[in-house]
Amino acid sequence: MSTNYTPGGGGPTIGQRIDEAIELIEMELRHAIGYVNDAVIPQVRRESISAMRTAADTLRNLADRFEQRNNAAAGPRSNPTEGSPPGPSGEPRA
């Protein structure tokens, strides 16, 4: 029995049908890749940028609250290094 057997006699062979199916699959994959590149990736980038900005704002607010609590707990005191930038650990330089 040959692999080119066609039950109807005049239709495409199994090999030809497989080749057609492969071509259709490749075409669909090209369309899917194009859609992902043209629509999905730009949308993900936009949403990621927005999420990172929201996270940055939240972290900034949290840092402000920590700073306010730290200043409130320290109370009013005279610190000669008050105007200097904080050290690497976040504490004022001595």
PEMOWO-V742175 format. One record per pair of residues at least 6 apart in sequence whose ideal C-beta (glycine too) atoms are under 8 Angstrom apart, sorted by the first residue. I is the first residue (numbers start at 1). J is the second residue. Records with the same first field share a line. If there is no record, write none. Layout:
BEGIN
I: J ; J
END
This chain:
BEGIN
3: 13 ; 14 ; 15
4: 13 ; 14 ; 15
5: 13 ; 14
6: 12 ; 13 ; 14
12: 20
79: 92
81: 92 ; 93 ; 94
82: 92
84: 92 ; 93
85: 93
86: 92 ; 93
87: 93 ; 94
END
